[in-house]
Amino acid sequence: MRKKDVNTVYSFPLGKYLKHITTSWYKEKLPLDPQLIQEVQSMCESVQQHNYPDRHLRNMRFVVFDTETTGFHPYAGDEIISIGAVVIQNGQIQESEFFHEYIHPGKPIPPIVTEITGITDEDVQEAPLPLPVLHKFLRFVDDSYLVAHCADFDINFLNSKLRKLCKAKIHNPVIDTMTLAYHLLPTNQSYGLDTLLQQYKIEVEGRHTALGDAFMTAELYLAFIEELERRGIHTLHSLENYIKSMHLLRQRTESGYASL
């Protein structure tokens, strides 16, 4: 599903939410593999306890990912239908190290979603249910930093499903390329992925597919690392401090205070 634009306001669909919780209450629950649940919980707890020392950004492993969904609202019944991811290792995209899975949503895919993503009901008819795919995805990610564009959207969908199925959540640190763009390119009128791909002359291939968007976001993130290096930011902690300081600066500037 096309993600929300940073400048667009979406109201929460209360009616859709109420219909979802009342109908799902009576819906027959499919049996879940208790071993998979335990392993997902263990992986999430292990990452929660993991310590991330300061490292050079070009020496790290990042997992850049994207999801496709049936809508915008995981808590109102919208579902994940695809997860795609690719690894950046030592400053390079590892084209042979990628993840892509369809997920059976347990409901028909809206025609508008098929129009945007190209994913049909037939594509997901034989696809696995969410739990096995989430298990495989977490194994693929391990304790790496995650990178996504408009990351809150994807993380909310993943965590909504993890909480429901396993009473777990993702604890990996997340870098949002939209947030980076917001700070690196303060004069931009738009921070949508299409705008940034055009701005950085990144070839568009497989747009609105989870794996295609993951690969293009990975290219964008590497371009941002070059931008950061030109500003003297080379390490993980310096990046975190930069984001915090720039967030404060933008808040002060937009509130009418003098800049720092």
N, C-alpha and C positions, 0 to 999 in steps of 0.2 A: 504493500500500500504506500502511496506517496506520503512522505512524512510532512509534518506541519512546518510551514515556513515560519522563521523566527519572528516575522512581523504580523502573523495572523493569529487572531484570538478565536479559540474554539470553546464553545460552551459544553459543559458536561451533559451527556444525554440521559437525564434522569429517568425518562420513560423507558428507554432502552435498558437501563440498569435494573429498574424494578421488574421488568419483564424477564430479564435474564435470571435474577435471583429467585423469582417465584417459579419459573419453569425448570431451572436446573435443580431445585430442591427435590422435585419428584422424578427427575431423570435417573434412569438406571446407571449406577456407577460401574465402570469396567474394573476388573481386578488388576492390581498393580503388583509388580514383582518386588517383594520386600528386600531382596538383596540389592536390587538397583537403587531403591530408596536409601538404604543404608550407605551404599557407596557414594551416592550423590551428597548425602549429608556429611560424610567423612571428607570428601574432597573440598566442600565449602568450608568446613571447620579448619582444615589444614591451611587453606589460603588465608583465612581470618587470622591465624597465628603467625603467618609468614612475615618476616622482617625484610623491608626493602632498603638496602643500603644505597648510598649515592653512587651512581654509575654514569659513565659517558653515554649519551643518548645513542650514539652510533655503535655501541657495544652491547645493546640490549636486545631482548626478544620481545616484540610486540605482536599481538594478534589483532588484526584489523577485521572487524566483522560488521554484518548488516543482517537485518531480518526483513521478511515480507510478511504482511499480516492481512487479515480480512477487514480491518478497520483501524480506528485510532484509539479505542478504549478497551484495554484488557479487562478492566473490572466490570464492563458492561457486556461481556460475552464475546468480544473479538478475539481471534485466535492467531497464533503464529502458523504460517504455512511453509516457511522456508528460512533456513539459516545458512549464511555463507561467510567464510572467513579465510584470510590468508596471512601468512607469517612474514614479518619483517625481522631479519636477523642481521646484525652487524651492518646496519644502514642499507640493506638491499632487500627487495621483495623476493621471497623464495617461491617462485612460481610453481614448483612441484610440491610445496607444502601448503595445501589448502584443504578446506572443509566445506562440503555442501550437502545438505539433506533437505528433502521435502518432509513435511509433517502432515499427517491426516488431521484436519481441523474438527472433524466430527460434525460438520455442517456444510451446506453448499457455499461455494466461494461466490461472493457478489459479482455480477457481471462487470461492474466498473473496476473491480480489482483485477479480474482476468484481462480486461482491456489494457490496464496500466502495466501489469507484471508479466502477462502472457501465461500465467499459471492457471490451468483449468482443473475442474473437478476430476477429470480423467488422470491428470498428472499426479494427484495426491490419493487416488483411489486405493492404491496398494502401498502407500507410504506408511511408515511406522507411526505410532502414537507419540505424543510429546516426550514422555519419560525416557525412552531409549535414546532419542535424539539428543536431549539435554545431557544425558549421561555421556554420550560420545563427544559432545561439544565441550563439556567441562574437562574431559580427559585431554582433548586437543589443546585447550587453553592452558591447562596446568596452572602455574602461579604467575603467568605472564601478565604484563600490563595489557589492558584492552584499549583499543582505539575505535571510535565510531563517529559518524557525523550525526549531530542531533542525538547524542548518545542516550539521553534520558528516555527517549521514545523506546529504543531497543531494550535497554536495561529494565524498564518498567514491565515490558511484556515478558521478558525472561524471568524476572523475579516474581511476577504475579503467578506464573505457572509453577515455578519452583516452590513457592510458599504453599500453593494449593496441593501439590502432589507430594512434597517432601518436607514441608515446614523448614525450608532452607532458603538461602539467598546467595547471590554472587557477592564476594568480598574483594575480588580483584580490583585494584585501582584502575580508573578509567580516564582516558584523555579524550576530550571532545574536540574534534577538528573545527566544529562550528564556534566553540569558545575561543580556540586559538585564532581563528580568522577574525573574530570580533575584536580581539586585542591587537593583532598584527596589522589589520586593515581597517582602521577606525573610520575611514571616509567612505567605505563601501555602503551602497544603498541596500544591498542584499547579501546574505550569507548562506543562501541555499547552495546545495551541491552543484547544480547546473551552472550557476553564476561563477563559482570558484573554479570549476573544471575549465570553463571557457577562459577565465582570467589567467590561468596557469598553463593554458594550451595543452591540456591533458586530453588524449584521445578518448572519446566517449564510445564505449563498447559494452553492451549488456546492461544499459541503464534500466533501473527499476527491477533488476534481478538481484538477489541477495549476494551472489558471488561476484557478479559484475560490479556492483556498487562497492563491495569490499575491496576489490582490486583498485578501482579508481580512487577510493578514499585513501588507500595505502600510498598511491602516487602523490596525492595531495599532501599527506602527512610528511612524506620525505621532502617535498618542496618547502613545507613549513619549518622542518628541521634546518634546512639551509638558511631560511630567513632568520631563525633564532640564532644560528651560529654567527651571522653577520652582526647580531646585537650582543655577542659575547656570551651567549647562553649555550652551554655544551653538555651540561649534566642534568640528571633527573631532578635533583634538589633545586638547582638554579631555575629550571623550568617551572617547578611548583611555586617558587618564590616570585617569579616573574608574573605568573597568572594571578597570584594573590595581590601583588602590588598594582598591576594594571587594572584589576577589578576594582580596587579601592579608588584608583585615579579616575576611572570612568564614572564611578558613583559620584565622586566629588564634583567632577566637571559637569555631569548631567544635572546635578542638583544646584548648580549655580555657584559653587565654591571655587576659589582660585585653585589652579592646578598645583600639584606638588612640585 
